[in-house]
Amino acid sequence: KKIIKQTDRSKKTIEIVLPREEKYKYISDGFINTLEIVTFDINNNIMILDFNLYETKEELEEIFLKNQEINKIFIGPLTSDDTRFINKFCENQIIIFSFASDRSLAEDCVYLFNFFIEDDLRAIFNFLDDNARVALLYPNNRYGNYVNSIIGEYSKNSNATLIYRLSYKEDLSDVRKIIKQLGKYEYRKNELKRQKEILRQKNDEISLASLKKLEKFETIGEIDFTHLIISDGNIRILELAPLLPFYDIDPERVGFIGTGLWDEKSFFDEPSLQGATFPGIEESNRIGFINKYIELYHVPPPRISTIMYDLSTLINYLLIN
């Protein structure tokens, strides 16, 4: 595409486009706070930040309709759905830096900044060895279904073997049923019952001693998989994770693996996730930003807020140079 060189150092207005809906408030507030930090860190004297908050598609469209100058830069929207909606404005020769997670949207005037699941899956399957037998547990939503649609591509180039894929409803209403199915809970429970009955009938000292040991267990028999990838995050993971050992999918015998969505301190104290693995960037690379954010706003920043920091400093660099 045509590249227009900016030669003057005059101030440039950047349109910040973020949702104000309650479910996105935490991230939107985190992005706004991050931009405040960036403004002081880079001693900004070239970018004017114009904040536009929207709730409906109509409000989102209005923001782009009133800001149609050539080379106008937009930071946002946040979601893939909203990014797909405003792609039509690319014909106006604007530049959109979106936080959408769907890589197929990176075209025309849209540039994506995010932690992408493709990179997570590549890292996970590079980490697993040829003895790994992998199951995937994913929510039946846009993110989970997308993971399911591409995971085969990454597993086929790995020494590990993908053997199961099971989905659950986003509201977790069927998650107990799905977890029991995943771990063959009913089969293993019935097998334990059968073994106990055999030992009772033998009625000898060794059999009775074995029976006493089996009384401690809920199920018997090995699970088919060695690792379980759970492609979910947010509060759902804190509700889902304890159900796995409850239905005898033991984290001592099965390696729990998450995606980058697990890179949140709130997940680290969950007992069932101790020893779990997920791909991410070392906290040491961002600890200065985290400490500054907490000092100013008295809460930890959303994990994704570092992307806003990197993006806005990049735009500042591009404008200056």
FIKEKOL-565776 format. One record per residue (C-alpha): y, x, z negated; residue number from 1. Coordinates in pm, 1 decimal, decimal comma, always signed. Layout:
BEGIN
        py        px        pz  num
         Y         X         Z  NUM
...
REM end
This chain:
BEGIN
        py        px        pz  num
      +0,0      +0,0      +0,0    1
    +362,0     +99,8     +35,3    2
    +496,2    +321,3    -243,3    3
    +868,9    +301,9    -309,9    4
   +1013,2    +606,6    -485,0    5
   +1261,7    +535,7    -759,3    6
   +1534,2    +794,7    -749,7    7
   +1786,8    +666,8   -1001,0    8
   +1741,5    +669,1   -1378,6    9
   +1897,1    +328,9   -1438,1   10
   +1741,2     +97,0   -1689,4   11
   +1446,8    -108,9   -1574,0   12
   +1358,9    -450,8   -1717,3   13
    +985,6    -489,9   -1784,6   14
    +852,3    -843,4   -1824,5   15
    +605,8    -873,5   -2115,0   16
    +384,0   -1178,1   -2055,0   17
    +164,5   -1282,6   -2349,6   18
      -4,4   -1605,4   -2466,5   19
    +131,0   -1774,5   -2777,8   20
    -175,3   -1991,0   -2841,9   21
    -313,4   -1959,7   -3194,8   22
    -642,0   -1801,6   -3082,8   23
    -451,7   -1515,6   -2915,4   24
    -178,5   -1479,1   -3179,1   25
    -338,2   -1180,0   -3352,6   26
    -356,3    -981,1   -3027,9   27
     -14,9   -1090,9   -2897,9   28
    +151,1   -1001,2   -3229,0   29
     -31,8    -667,9   -3226,1   30
     +93,4    -591,5   -2874,4   31
    +452,4    -678,2   -2966,8   32
    +436,7    -463,1   -3280,1   33
    +288,5    -178,3   -3076,2   34
    +574,1    -196,8   -2825,8   35
    +819,2    -166,5   -3113,2   36
    +642,4    +152,6   -3227,8   37
    +636,9    +291,2   -2872,9   38
   +1009,5    +227,4   -2828,0   39
   +1086,8    +459,7   -3117,7   40
    +809,7    +714,6   -3050,0   41
    +923,6    +787,6   -2694,5   42
   +1294,1    +749,3   -2773,6   43
   +1304,1    +488,1   -2498,5   44
   +1630,4    +469,3   -2305,8   45
   +1502,5    +348,4   -1971,3   46
   +1289,1     +38,1   -2033,8   47
   +1431,8    -299,8   -2134,1   48
   +1150,3    -519,2   -2263,6   49
   +1185,8    -890,7   -2187,9   50
    +932,5   -1096,0   -2384,1   51
    +783,5   -1410,3   -2228,9   52
    +537,5   -1616,2   -2434,5   53
    +347,1   -1899,5   -2270,1   54
     +87,2   -2158,7   -2360,0   55
      +9,9   -2346,8   -2037,9   56
     -53,6   -2245,2   -1677,5   57
    +272,9   -2419,9   -1586,8   58
    +469,0   -2201,6   -1831,0   59
    +291,7   -1891,9   -1701,1   60
    +375,8   -1980,1   -1342,0   61
    +740,5   -2040,5   -1433,7   62
    +768,0   -1687,8   -1577,2   63
    +656,8   -1536,1   -1246,9   64
    +865,8   -1773,1   -1036,1   65
   +1189,6   -1670,9   -1207,3   66
   +1115,2   -1294,7   -1189,2   67
   +1036,4   -1221,9    -826,3   68
   +1239,9    -912,7    -745,3   69
   +1060,6    -647,6    -540,4   70
    +895,2    -382,9    -763,5   71
    +938,4    -596,5   -1073,7   72
    +686,8    -476,5   -1335,6   73
    +489,5    -721,2   -1551,1   74
    +278,3    -626,8   -1853,1   75
     +24,7    -908,9   -1894,1   76
    -131,1   -1161,5   -1882,3   77
    -405,1   -1106,0   -2138,1   78
    -706,1   -1293,7   -1997,2   79
    -906,3   -1282,3   -1676,0   80
    -848,7   -1652,5   -1613,0   81
    -469,7   -1621,9   -1633,5   82
    -473,5   -1304,8   -1422,5   83
    -672,4   -1481,4   -1153,4   84
    -414,1   -1760,7   -1158,2   85
    -109,4   -1537,9   -1103,8   86
    -266,2   -1310,6    -841,3   87
     -97,7   -1526,4    -575,5   88
    +239,2   -1371,8    -669,0   89
    +131,6   -1032,5    -531,4   90
    +283,3   -1128,1    -195,9   91
    +624,6   -1086,0    -363,2   92
    +565,4    -708,5    -391,7   93
    +559,4    -705,4    -770,3   94
    +343,1    -487,3    -997,1   95
    +117,3    -647,9   -1258,0   96
     -51,8    -451,9   -1537,3   97
    -308,3    -695,9   -1675,9   98
    -547,1    -675,5   -1972,6   99
    -818,4    -879,9   -1796,0  100
   -1175,9    -762,4   -1846,8  101
   -1302,9    -873,4   -1501,7  102
   -1284,3    -564,5   -1282,0  103
   -1300,4    -768,9    -962,0  104
    -939,0    -873,5   -1030,7  105
    -814,2    -517,4    -977,4  106
    -673,2    -558,7    -629,5  107
    -348,1    -612,3    -438,4  108
     -70,6    -569,0    -698,3  109
    -293,3    -604,8   -1008,2  110
    -385,1    -300,0   -1219,6  111
    -619,1    -344,4   -1516,2  112
    -600,9    -181,0   -1859,5  113
    -888,2    -260,4   -2095,2  114
   -1209,5    -136,3   -2254,5  115
   -1458,2    -230,9   -1984,4  116
   -1813,6    -345,3   -2054,0  117
   -1935,0    -145,6   -1752,3  118
   -1839,5    +176,7   -1932,1  119
   -2009,7     +52,9   -2249,4  120
   -2336,3     -22,1   -2068,9  121
   -2331,1    +313,3   -1890,5  122
   -2287,7    +491,7   -2224,3  123
   -2560,9    +283,7   -2393,2  124
   -2826,4    +345,1   -2127,9  125
   -2738,6    +715,3   -2108,7  126
   -2796,0    +727,1   -2485,5  127
   -3138,7    +556,0   -2483,0  128
   -3452,6    +760,9   -2412,1  129
   -3762,8    +677,0   -2208,2  130
   -3941,5    +530,2   -2510,8  131
   -3675,8    +260,6   -2553,5  132
   -3772,5     -99,8   -2479,9  133
   -3454,0    -304,6   -2480,8  134
   -3369,5    -669,7   -2543,1  135
   -3031,7    -828,0   -2468,4  136
   -2888,3   -1107,6   -2684,7  137
   -2569,6   -1257,5   -2543,6  138
   -2343,5   -1564,0   -2582,5  139
   -2342,3   -1826,5   -2309,8  140
   -1977,2   -1773,5   -2217,8  141
   -1788,8   -1589,6   -1944,0  142
   -1816,6   -1249,1   -2117,1  143
   -2183,0   -1281,1   -2215,6  144
   -2292,6   -1413,3   -1876,9  145
   -2106,1   -1133,9   -1702,3  146
   -2288,2    -875,7   -1916,9  147
   -2618,2   -1040,8   -1826,5  148
   -2532,2   -1033,2   -1456,0  149
   -2464,9    -657,8   -1445,7  150
   -2692,9    -507,3   -1712,4  151
   -2982,9    -473,0   -1468,0  152
   -2776,0    -237,2   -1254,2  153
   -2734,9      +4,6   -1547,1  154
   -3087,2     -29,0   -1686,5  155
   -3257,0     +49,9   -1353,4  156
   -3090,4    +393,2   -1348,0  157
   -3200,7    +463,1   -1706,4  158
   -3523,4    +590,5   -1861,0  159
   -3512,9    +291,3   -2097,0  160
   -3677,7     -39,9   -2001,5  161
   -3499,4    -375,0   -2024,8  162
   -3765,0    -633,1   -2118,8  163
   -3587,0    -941,5   -2260,0  164
   -3261,9   -1130,4   -2205,8  165
   -3182,3   -1432,4   -2420,0  166
   -2859,0   -1630,6   -2451,7  167
   -2726,6   -1855,8   -2727,1  168
   -2450,8   -2116,0   -2732,1  169
   -2100,9   -1987,8   -2799,3  170
   -2068,3   -2213,2   -3106,8  171
   -2391,9   -2057,6   -3246,8  172
   -2548,2   -2403,7   -3282,8  173
   -2882,1   -2282,3   -3140,9  174
   -2871,6   -1919,5   -3252,2  175
   -3142,0   -1955,6   -3519,8  176
   -3381,7   -2100,6   -3263,0  177
   -3303,6   -1822,5   -3014,8  178
   -3345,2   -1543,3   -3272,1  179
   -3681,4   -1687,8   -3380,5  180
   -3784,2   -1696,2   -3014,3  181
   -3663,1   -1339,0   -2960,7  182
   -3865,2   -1202,8   -3250,5  183
   -4168,3   -1428,8   -3185,4  184
   -4114,4   -1548,2   -3539,4  185
   -4342,0   -1852,4   -3533,8  186
   -4624,1   -1659,6   -3366,8  187
   -4599,5   -1372,9   -3615,0  188
   -4569,9   -1616,5   -3906,9  189
   -4883,9   -1798,9   -3795,1  190
   -5060,8   -1467,7   -3744,2  191
   -4980,6   -1373,2   -4103,6  192
   -5116,8   -1708,4   -4220,6  193
   -5437,7   -1647,3   -4020,8  194
   -5483,9   -1297,8   -4165,1  195
   -5436,9   -1429,4   -4518,7  196
   -5701,0   -1697,3   -4463,5  197
   -5952,5   -1439,8   -4337,4  198
   -5896,3   -1220,5   -4643,7  199
   -5930,8   -1517,6   -4880,4  200
   -6265,3   -1607,9   -4727,9  201
   -6401,0   -1254,1   -4769,2  202
   -6316,0   -1267,9   -5141,4  203
   -6406,7    -903,8   -5207,8  204
   -6195,2    -658,4   -5406,8  205
   -6050,0    -475,3   -5105,2  206
   -5968,4    -800,8   -4924,9  207
   -5799,4    -948,3   -5230,8  208
   -5592,1    -629,9   -5273,7  209
   -5484,8    -653,4   -4907,3  210
   -5406,0   -1019,8   -4953,3  211
   -5179,8    -936,7   -5247,5  212
   -4984,3    -693,6   -5027,8  213
   -4947,5    -949,3   -4749,1  214
   -4794,3   -1201,6   -4988,5  215
   -4474,8    -993,4   -4975,3  216
   -4427,9   -1051,0   -4601,8  217
   -4291,2   -1341,1   -4396,4  218
   -4457,3   -1233,4   -4071,3  219
   -4698,0    -972,7   -3940,5  220
   -4723,0    -775,5   -3618,4  221
   -4490,7    -556,4   -3416,8  222
   -4189,8    -672,3   -3212,7  223
   -4203,9    -588,0   -2843,5  224
   -3863,9    -417,5   -2828,5  225
   -3729,4    -103,6   -2997,4  226
   -3356,8    -173,3   -2942,0  227
   -3147,4    -489,8   -2937,4  228
   -2815,2    -499,8   -2751,6  229
   -2587,8    -773,8   -2886,6  230
   -2299,0    -828,9   -2645,1  231
   -2073,8   -1023,3   -2878,3  232
   -1796,8    -960,0   -3128,5  233
   -1529,5   -1138,7   -3328,7  234
   -1636,3   -1347,8   -3626,7  235
   -1955,5   -1454,5   -3446,2  236
   -2120,2   -1117,2   -3498,0  237
   -2074,6   -1148,1   -3874,6  238
   -2252,3   -1484,9   -3865,6  239
   -2525,0   -1377,1   -3623,7  240
   -2618,7   -1032,4   -3756,9  241
   -2756,4   -1142,1   -4100,6  242
   -2990,5   -1388,8   -3927,4  243
   -3178,3   -1107,2   -3752,0  244
   -3340,1    -954,1   -4064,6  245
   -3373,1   -1304,4   -4211,9  246
   -3611,0   -1386,4   -3926,4  247
   -3785,4   -1050,7   -3957,5  248
   -3610,4    -851,4   -3686,7  249
   -3581,1    -552,8   -3916,4  250
   -3290,9    -307,7   -3852,7  251
   -3514,7     -37,7   -4005,5  252
   -3752,7     -75,3   -3709,4  253
   -3522,7    -209,7   -3434,5  254
   -3204,4     -28,4   -3335,7  255
   -2910,7    -270,0   -3320,9  256
   -2663,5    -176,5   -3045,7  257
   -2322,4    -332,3   -2991,6  258
   -2050,0    -296,0   -2732,6  259
   -1693,1    -175,9   -2777,0  260
   -1618,3    -514,9   -2935,0  261
   -1779,3    -375,9   -3251,8  262
   -1507,7    -114,2   -3295,6  263
   -1349,2    -313,3   -3579,4  264
   -1350,6    -207,9   -3943,7  265
   -1436,6    -564,4   -4052,7  266
   -1787,0    -519,0   -3905,8  267
   -1862,7    -194,2   -4088,6  268
   -1939,8    -349,7   -4427,0  269
   -2195,1    -601,4   -4300,9  270
   -2530,2    -488,6   -4456,8  271
   -2741,2    -587,2   -4155,8  272
   -2527,1    -367,7   -3927,7  273
   -2563,1     -47,7   -4130,8  274
   -2699,6    +219,5   -3898,3  275
   -2611,1     +20,2   -3587,2  276
   -2475,6    +196,7   -3279,1  277
   -2193,4    +115,6   -3039,7  278
   -1995,4    +308,4   -2776,3  279
   -1633,6    +386,0   -2855,3  280
   -1360,1    +643,0   -2893,8  281
   -1342,2    +853,1   -3210,9  282
   -1098,5    +708,4   -3461,7  283
    -945,3   +1054,9   -3504,5  284
    -784,2   +1010,6   -3161,6  285
    -582,0    +713,5   -3282,7  286
    -553,7    +755,9   -3658,8  287
    -183,6    +852,5   -3641,2  288
    -100,5    +529,1   -3462,6  289
    -316,7    +322,9   -3701,0  290
    -150,3    +469,9   -4010,2  291
    +197,9    +411,8   -3870,2  292
    +112,2     +52,5   -3779,4  293
     -23,8     -22,9   -4127,6  294
    +278,3    +139,4   -4291,9  295
    +516,5     -80,0   -4089,9  296
    +330,2    -411,7   -4075,4  297
     +92,4    -390,1   -4376,1  298
    -210,8    -494,7   -4169,9  299
    -442,8    -292,5   -3942,3  300
    -369,6    -317,9   -3568,9  301
    -603,9    -501,1   -3330,8  302
    -833,7    -243,1   -3172,5  303
    -701,8    -329,0   -2825,2  304
    -342,2    -250,5   -2925,3  305
    -392,7    +117,7   -2841,2  306
    -420,6      +9,3   -2476,7  307
     -69,0    -133,3   -2492,9  308
     +52,7    +196,0   -2640,9  309
    -105,4    +398,0   -2358,0  310
     +11,0    +159,2   -2085,9  311
    +374,3    +139,9   -2197,0  312
    +403,9    +517,9   -2233,6  313
    +253,8    +556,5   -1885,9  314
    +508,1    +313,7   -1736,2  315
    +788,2    +501,5   -1910,5  316
    +661,1    +826,9   -1757,9  317
    +638,5    +674,5   -1410,5  318
    +992,5    +537,4   -1431,6  319
   +1138,0    +869,6   -1543,3  320
    +954,0   +1066,5   -1277,1  321
REM end
